[in-house]
Amino acid sequence: MIPYGRQDIQPQDIEAVIDVLRSDFLTQGPAVPRFETQVAEKVGARHALAVNSATSALHIACLALGLSEGDWLWTSPITFVASANCGRYCGAQVDFVDIDPHTYNLCPKALEAKLKHAEQEGRLPKVVVAVHLCGQPCDMQAIHALAQRYGFKVIEDASHAIGGKYQGEYIGNGRYSDITVFSFHPVKIITTAEGGMALTNDGGLAERMDLLRSHGVTRNPELMTQEADGPWYYQQVDLGFNYRMTELQAALGVSQLDRLDDYVARRNALAARYDDLLADLPVTTPWQHPDSYSGRHLYVIRLQHERLSMSHREVFEALREQGVGVNLHYIPVHTQPYYQTMGFQSGDFPEAERYYAEAISLPLFPTMTEGQQDEVVEALKKAVGEV
């Protein structure tokens, strides 16, 4: 089976982890701050907070921005559920904004229309989570302009996008957002096994997220409410969580970061080759905005059903039967049972639902060979009846 994604672990990665196992620190040592510093410097952000998952990063980002009961968080319906769940963790209500039919990201025009209506009803969002689906950045300049006008905060869910660029600059620099989140899950662009990171240019937000990721406990006298009893002293000044990243994970991340640009370049080369190989098939290949350089975490095709005699499911299953580990990213969040209990239903976000009815994620990973890619293409030709 050719998987849709796969980590690349090199000897230097293994040695980096072994070095930590031989050291004095398995957690809360020097590797985590080193990883944070290197990622921040790479993308041009002032602060980076490493945590145990991108979901944890989204959670503390929302809390740091003050999201709570009675507030609203808006995001895209085409994303993993974590992009919405982070709002629910804070007690907030969640709503969605339909996607752009070309980029499959949250549509700025749909966002503007929804904001105008919400302003009249007095239920503007406190936070908008802009998801960079497949690694292609959202139209962040347009979203930022709307944030300035309507007073909401912006989180970039860049779980798919580290190493990509928007308007020629690395995603994560925070030019158009308050906080950016990266994921380091094994199928993502670089991995720490599990792990995530929140980046910001705001020192206050960084301090708050730092506190929240570690139980709300501090040894910093400036954050304490009373004088320390002695050198052993610490205080819990907030209700935080154990979201810390280990030294093992961080060491792996530091090692992987050295190959980030190479990984993204290889993914883009493979994606361009897919574009050429699939040009005559009854599928729509991913369109790329000229302002973006995608991290290319995923390569999603959309079936042109009007040119096909088979169903979406039949094509998907035919590919699996031929040893191609296709997947579908994602089931629209508003159609999930949990969210339907809140009143969402099929038909609410038609562009997202059209996408779901047509989308298939083909295998794409940096160690993929052209031979494997040719196998995928031949399997797809058979699946759609072109052979």
C-alpha positions in Angstrom: 0.0 0.0 0.0 1.3 3.4 -1.0 0.2 5.6 2.0 -1.2 9.1 1.5 1.5 10.4 3.8 4.6 9.2 5.5 7.3 10.6 7.8 11.0 10.6 6.7 13.3 9.6 9.6 17.0 9.9 8.8 20.0 8.6 10.8 20.7 12.1 12.1 17.1 12.3 13.5 17.7 9.0 15.4 21.0 10.2 16.7 19.5 13.5 17.9 16.9 11.6 19.9 19.5 9.2 21.3 21.6 12.1 22.4 18.7 13.3 24.5 18.3 9.8 26.0 21.9 10.0 27.1 21.5 13.5 28.6 20.3 14.7 31.9 16.9 16.0 30.6 14.1 14.1 29.0 11.7 17.0 29.6 12.0 20.7 30.4 15.7 20.8 29.3 17.5 22.8 26.5 16.1 21.1 23.4 12.6 22.6 23.6 13.7 26.2 23.8 16.3 25.5 21.0 13.5 24.2 18.8 11.3 27.1 19.6 14.0 29.6 18.8 14.9 27.9 15.5 11.3 27.8 14.3 10.7 31.4 15.3 13.8 32.6 13.5 13.0 30.5 10.4 9.5 32.0 9.9 10.2 35.4 11.3 8.1 35.4 14.5 9.1 36.9 17.8 7.8 34.1 20.1 7.2 30.4 19.7 5.7 28.0 22.3 6.1 24.3 21.7 3.4 22.0 22.9 2.3 18.3 22.7 0.0 18.8 19.7 -1.5 21.4 17.4 -4.8 20.8 19.1 -3.2 21.9 22.4 -1.7 24.9 20.6 -5.2 25.9 19.3 -6.7 25.5 22.8 -4.2 27.8 24.5 -4.3 30.2 21.7 -8.0 30.6 22.1 -7.7 31.0 25.9 -4.9 33.6 25.5 -7.1 35.6 23.2 -9.8 35.6 25.9 -12.3 33.3 24.2 -14.9 32.1 26.7 -18.5 31.3 27.3 -20.8 33.7 25.4 -18.2 34.3 22.6 -18.2 33.0 19.1 -15.4 31.3 17.1 -15.8 31.0 13.3 -13.8 28.7 11.1 -13.9 26.7 7.9 -16.1 23.6 7.7 -13.4 21.8 5.6 -10.8 21.1 8.3 -10.1 18.6 11.0 -12.5 18.9 13.9 -9.8 20.4 16.2 -10.1 23.8 14.4 -13.6 24.1 15.7 -13.3 22.0 18.9 -10.8 24.5 20.4 -13.6 27.0 20.6 -15.9 24.5 22.4 -13.1 23.7 24.9 -13.3 27.4 26.0 -17.1 27.3 26.3 -17.6 29.4 23.2 -20.2 28.9 20.4 -18.9 27.8 17.0 -20.0 28.7 13.5 -18.5 28.2 10.1 -17.8 30.2 6.9 -18.1 28.5 3.5 -15.0 27.8 1.4 -13.6 29.4 -1.7 -14.3 27.1 -4.6 -10.8 27.5 -6.0 -8.5 27.3 -2.9 -10.9 25.3 -0.7 -10.0 27.7 2.1 -12.3 30.0 4.1 -13.7 32.4 1.6 -13.1 36.1 2.5 -16.2 37.2 0.5 -18.4 34.7 2.4 -16.7 35.9 5.6 -17.5 39.6 4.9 -21.1 38.8 4.1 -21.5 36.8 7.2 -19.9 39.5 9.3 -22.2 42.2 8.0 -25.2 40.0 9.0 -23.7 39.1 12.4 -23.1 42.8 13.2 -26.7 43.5 12.7 -27.6 40.6 15.0 -25.0 41.6 17.6 -23.1 38.3 17.5 -19.8 39.0 15.8 -17.0 36.4 16.4 -14.3 37.0 18.9 -11.9 34.7 17.1 -11.7 33.5 13.4 -9.5 30.4 12.8 -8.3 30.6 9.2 -7.2 27.1 8.1 -4.5 26.8 5.4 -5.9 23.6 3.9 -3.4 21.3 2.2 -0.7 23.9 2.9 -2.0 26.7 0.8 -2.4 29.9 2.8 -5.8 31.7 3.1 -6.1 35.2 1.8 -4.7 36.6 5.0 -4.5 40.2 3.9 -8.2 40.3 3.2 -9.1 38.4 6.5 -6.8 40.8 8.5 -8.6 43.8 6.9 -11.9 42.4 8.0 -10.5 41.8 11.5 -9.5 45.4 11.8 -13.0 46.5 10.7 -15.0 44.1 12.8 -12.7 43.7 15.8 -12.1 40.0 15.9 -8.8 38.1 16.5 -7.2 35.8 14.0 -5.6 32.5 14.5 -3.9 30.9 11.5 -4.3 27.1 11.7 -1.2 26.4 9.7 -1.1 22.7 10.7 -0.5 21.9 7.0 1.6 24.8 6.1 5.0 25.1 7.8 7.6 25.9 5.2 5.1 27.5 2.9 5.0 31.2 2.0 2.4 33.9 1.6 3.3 37.0 -0.4 6.9 35.8 -0.5 7.3 35.5 3.3 7.2 32.4 5.5 3.8 31.4 7.0 4.0 32.0 10.7 5.5 35.5 10.7 2.3 36.9 12.1 2.0 39.8 9.7 -1.8 39.3 9.4 -2.7 37.3 12.5 -2.5 37.2 16.2 -1.3 33.6 16.6 -0.2 30.9 14.2 -0.3 27.2 14.9 1.8 24.5 13.4 1.5 20.7 13.6 4.3 18.2 13.8 2.2 15.0 13.5 4.1 12.2 11.5 2.2 12.8 8.2 2.9 16.6 8.4 5.8 18.4 6.7 8.2 17.9 9.5 7.5 15.7 12.6 8.2 15.5 16.3 6.2 12.3 16.4 3.3 14.2 18.1 3.6 17.9 18.7 2.6 21.4 17.8 3.6 25.0 18.2 2.0 28.4 18.7 3.7 31.5 17.4 3.0 35.2 18.0 4.6 38.6 17.9 2.7 39.7 21.0 4.8 39.2 24.2 1.7 39.3 26.4 0.0 36.4 24.4 3.3 34.5 24.5 3.5 34.9 28.3 -0.1 33.7 28.7 0.3 30.7 26.5 3.6 29.8 28.2 1.7 29.7 31.5 -1.3 27.8 30.2 0.8 25.0 28.7 2.3 24.1 32.1 -0.4 23.9 34.7 -0.7 27.7 35.2 2.3 27.4 37.4 5.2 29.9 37.4 8.5 30.6 39.2 8.7 34.1 37.7 8.5 36.6 40.6 6.9 39.2 38.3 3.9 36.9 37.8 3.4 35.9 41.5 0.8 37.5 43.7 3.0 37.3 46.9 6.6 37.2 47.8 8.4 33.8 47.5 8.9 31.7 50.6 12.3 30.5 49.3 14.2 29.3 46.3 11.9 26.3 46.0 8.8 28.4 45.6 6.3 28.4 42.8 2.8 29.5 42.4 -0.2 28.4 40.4 -1.7 31.7 39.2 -4.1 30.3 36.6 -5.8 27.0 35.6 -3.4 25.6 33.0 -2.8 22.2 31.4 0.1 19.7 31.0 0.6 20.5 27.3 4.4 20.5 27.3 6.6 19.0 24.6 9.3 16.6 25.6 13.0 17.0 24.9 12.9 13.9 22.7 10.2 15.4 20.5 12.0 18.8 20.3 15.4 17.2 19.4 13.6 15.3 16.5 12.1 18.6 15.5 15.4 20.4 15.4 16.9 17.7 13.3 13.9 17.7 10.9 13.9 21.5 10.6 17.2 21.3 8.7 15.4 19.6 5.8 12.2 21.7 5.9 12.9 23.7 2.7 13.9 20.5 0.9 10.8 18.7 1.9 8.5 21.5 0.7 10.4 21.8 -2.6 10.1 18.1 -3.2 6.4 18.1 -2.4 5.9 21.0 -4.8 7.8 19.1 -7.5 5.7 16.0 -7.0 2.5 18.1 -7.1 3.6 19.7 -10.3 4.2 16.3 -11.8 0.8 15.2 -10.7 -0.7 18.2 -12.4 0.9 17.2 -15.7 0.1 13.4 -15.4 -3.6 14.0 -14.5 -4.3 16.8 -17.0 -6.4 14.6 -19.3 -8.3 12.7 -16.7 -11.9 13.6 -15.4 -10.5 15.2 -12.3 -9.8 18.8 -11.1 -6.3 19.3 -9.8 -5.5 21.8 -7.0 -5.4 25.4 -8.1 -2.7 27.5 -6.5 -3.1 31.2 -5.8 -0.2 33.3 -7.2 0.4 34.9 -3.8 1.1 31.5 -2.2 3.8 28.9 -2.1 2.0 25.9 -0.5 3.6 23.6 2.0 1.8 20.9 -0.1 0.8 18.8 2.9 -1.9 17.2 0.8 -2.7 16.8 -2.9 -6.5 16.8 -3.3 -8.2 16.0 -6.6 -11.9 16.6 -7.2 -13.8 14.1 -9.4 -15.7 15.6 -12.3 -18.8 13.5 -11.8 -20.4 14.7 -15.1 -17.6 12.9 -16.9 -17.7 9.7 -14.8 -20.0 6.7 -14.7 -18.8 5.7 -11.2 -19.6 7.1 -7.8 -17.2 8.9 -5.5 -17.1 5.9 -3.2 -16.5 3.5 -6.1 -13.5 5.4 -7.3 -12.1 5.7 -3.8 -12.6 1.9 -3.1 -11.1 1.0 -6.5 -7.9 3.0 -5.6 -7.7 1.3 -2.2 -8.1 -2.1 -3.8 -5.1 -1.4 -6.1 -2.9 -0.6 -3.2 -3.2 3.2 -3.2 -3.8 4.5 0.3 -6.0 7.4 -0.6 -7.9 9.4 2.0 -10.4 12.2 2.2 -9.6 15.5 3.9 -12.2 16.4 5.3 -15.7 15.5 6.2 -17.4 18.9 6.7 -17.3 19.6 10.4 -20.9 20.9 10.5 -22.2 17.5 9.3 -20.6 15.7 12.3 -23.2 14.4 14.8 -21.7 16.5 17.7 -22.2 19.7 15.7 -25.6 18.7 14.3 -26.9 18.6 17.9 -26.2 22.4 17.8 -28.5 22.9 14.9 -26.2 22.6 11.9 -27.5 20.4 9.1 -26.6 19.3 5.5 -27.1 22.2 3.1 -25.8 24.9 5.4 -22.5 25.3 3.6 -23.0 24.2 0.0 -19.5 24.8 -1.4 -18.0 22.7 1.4 -20.5 19.9 0.7 -19.8 20.0 -3.0 -16.1 19.7 -2.2 -16.7 16.7 0.1 -18.7 14.9 -2.6 -15.8 15.1 -5.0 -12.5 15.2 -3.0 -9.9 12.5 -2.8 -6.4 12.9 -1.3 -3.8 11.2 -3.4 -0.5 10.0 -1.8 2.1 12.7 -1.4 5.2 12.6 0.8 8.8 13.8 0.2 10.3 10.3 -0.1 7.8 9.3 -2.7 9.4 8.1 -5.9 8.3 8.9 -9.4 7.7 5.2 -9.9 5.2 5.2 -7.0 3.6 8.3 -8.4 3.2 6.6 -11.7 1.5 3.6 -9.9 -0.9 6.0 -8.3 -1.7 7.7 -11.7 -2.2 4.3 -13.4 -4.5 3.1 -10.6 -6.5 6.3 -10.9 -6.9 5.8 -14.7 -8.3 2.4 -14.1 -10.5 3.6 -11.3 -12.1 6.3 -13.5 -12.4 4.0 -16.5 -9.7 5.7 -18.6 -7.8 2.4 -19.2 
